[in-house]
Amino acid sequence: MNHGATVCAAVPARDDRIIETNIPSRLDHLTWSGFHTRVVLALGITWILDGLEVTLAGALSGALKQSPLLQFSNFDIGIANSGYLAGAVLGALGFGWLTDRIGRRKLFFITLALYLTATAATALSWSVAVYTLFRFLTGAGIGGEYTAINSTIQELVPARYRGWTDLVINGSFWIGAALGASSAIILLDPALLEPDLGWRLAYLIGAGLGLIVLVMRMWIPESPRWLMIHGHPEAAEKIVTEIERSVLGHVQDSAGPDFAKIRLRMRDHTPLKEVAHTLFSSYRTRALVGLTLMVAQAFFYNAIFFTFALVLTDFYGIGADAVGWYILPFAAGNFIGPVLLGRLFDTLGRRAMITLTYGVSGILLALSGYLFSIGVLSAQGQTIAWMVIFFFASPAASAAYLTVSETFPLEVRALAIALFYAIGTGIGGVVGPALFGALIDTGSRSSVFFGYLLGSVLMVAAAAIAWRYGVAAERKSLESVARPLAFLE
């Protein structure tokens, strides 16, 4: 019996670009399987790589300052970190546009190849300017990864698992952070390696991990949802059939009423004018929510974490080779948060949990910042405070990507992720590390507290906006949360 092959074929009509399909419903009816686990591992490892990169950038800051060749200042480190984020901004925009235009799968390999090449090149840096350039290019690769990967995971994972899965995947950034911290402990030990060699080997480790990911991605299919809209219904049908057989051992009997059909007019691409109208006119309230969440979490995370090591070394006297020991528990709190709280985003709902996590993390940062400013926290106490704060902040930050990727139509999804990530990171992320680097350079705890207070205000404001204007997208199909632009009544 042919259960689904005809539903995606072109419907005889005056316009042969019109199709009727139940592919989205068939994907959402699947139970979790080894297929979905493999998708998560092969695509979600992007966040592990990003965690590795960001942690190395922070943990290696002391070694870069001690490098006899480079001799970084705190300001140089802040500029280099801001360069990484600036590259991520531009990479997200350029590759995000390509992701919606030429497909998700092609971009997997383009962005990963850029990341691999630039990371390996970073290890060979011979000056501050060259190091900053290679960090910029590494960021461009990672920024492009965000758009392609978030889009694909959203479009392949069944609706009832989407929230928890997305948060855990984004939270896996901290597995990379732990790997980076562990590597730093060994590679920055002056008894084992010369100061100018350890940090170079650390970046080569990142490139080596990227090669493994490249192999893992070979079997990941193109998004059937993207294919059905962009004029390839037969290819979409073939992929979904293969997924069903992999998950269930047979093709679903999708003729019943439980498998909703939608009518679409296929298109080759979506003009930028229509993209702009969709994001800033049709969905302007959702755009406000997505932008606010992105800006707040970008400043909060990047400003604090990129200067994590500088606070420990400059204010607590922790040696550069020991910073990794403090990052490990910090990373653990960041990963445990999405794992334990993630399912509540699918049960209690998006609005309630986004408001809670953003609000609590903002308030706790203000409180710990005050304790830091009056000097009552030890290095261990400061680390414990950050663990508790980021237990809530980690799922909050992940929820920003979840919100943007599921509340806009499929045709503009990748570019929406790219645009709001770019604006958020440009406003909050690029400014944050440089600002905190300058504040730390003053040697004043009160000045650093001002930066923490700014991050706190942004998070609390984002919580209020999410509560007022957030979308209840939990356990709903992507097409019901945001109808495709190609949708026909």
C-alpha positions, 0 to 999 in steps of 0.5 A: 500500500502506498501511504504517502507518496501521492500526497506530495505530488503536484495537484492537477490545477491551473497552476502546476506549482501548487501541491498538497502535502501532509509531510509536516504532519507525518514528521510530527507524528513520529516518535523519538528514535535513533534517527533523531538522536543521530541528527542531534549528535551530528548537528548539535555538536556545533554548540560543543565546538562553539563552547570549546572556542569561547572557553579557549578564548577566555581560558587562554587569555592569561597565556596570550598575555604571557606569550613572548611573541604576542604579549596581549593586553586586556584590551587586545583580548577584548578586541580579539573576542569582539572580532570573533563575535563580529565575524559570527554576526556577518557570517550569520547574515550571509550564510543565513540568507544562503540557507533559506535560498539554497538549502540547509544541507549545503551550508552544513559543509560550507560553514564547517569548512570555514570554521576548520580552516580558520581555527587551524590558522589561529594556532599559527598566528604571529601577531595580535592583528593576525590572531584577531583576523583568524578569530573573526573568520572562525566566528563567521563559520560558527555564525553560519552554523547557527542558522543552518543547524537551528533551522534543520533541527527544528524542521526534523524534530517532532513538535512535542520534543522540540522545546526540550531538544532545542534547549539541551542542544544549545546547552551542549555548548557547555560540554564544549566549555568543559572540554576547553577548560580541561584542555586548558588545564593540561595545555597551559601547565608550564611544567608540560608545555612552553607558554607559547605552544600550549594555546596553539595546540588548544586551537588545533584540538578544535580543528581536529574535532571539526574534522570528526563532525564533517564525517558525521554529517555526511548522512544527514538529509536535506530538510523535507519541509524546505524541499517541498516549498522550494520545488522538490516535492518528490525528493521531500517525499523520498526522504520522509519515506526513508525516515519513516522506515528508519523510525517505524520499520514501515511507511505511516498510513497517513490517509486518516484525519490525524495527518493534516494536509496543507496546500502550498504554492512552490517557489524558488526563493523568497525575495528580500522585500518579502522577507523584510515585510514578513519580519517587520510588518506581519510579525513585528511583535514577534520580531520585538520579542526575538530581538529583545531576547537575543540582545539581552542574552548576548550581552549577559553571556558574552560580556561575562564569559569572555572576561571570566578568566580576567576577573579570576586573574586580576581580582582574585589572583588565580594563575592563568594555568588554574582558570580551567578548574573554575570553568568546569563547575561553571560549565556544569551548572550551565549544562544541567540547567537546560537538561533539568528545566528544558521539559518545562518549556514543553509543559508549563509553556514558553512564556512562563519559563522564558519569563522565569529564567530571564527574570531570575538570572537577571536578579541574581546577577545584580545580587552577586555583582553587588557582593563582588563589588564590596569584596565579600566573595572569594574566587570559589564563592564567585564561581558558585554564584555564577553556577547558580546564575547560569543554571537559569541563564543557560536555558534562557539564552537557549530559549532565545534561539528556540523562540526565533526559530519556531515563530517565523515562517519556514521561508524566512526561518534561517534568515530570521535566526541570522538577523536577530542573532546578528543584531543581538550579538552586534548590540550586546555581544560585540560591545560587551567583551570590549566594555568589560575588558575596559572596566576590568582594566580600571582595576575597580570592582565598582566599575565592573559591578556597573557592567553586571548591573547593565546585564541584569537590567537587560535580562529583567526587561526581556523577561517582561517583554516575553511575558507580555508578547511571547507566543505559546508555541509549545507542542504545536507544529511549526506550520500552526505557529507560523504558516508558510508564506507559500500556504494556500487556503 
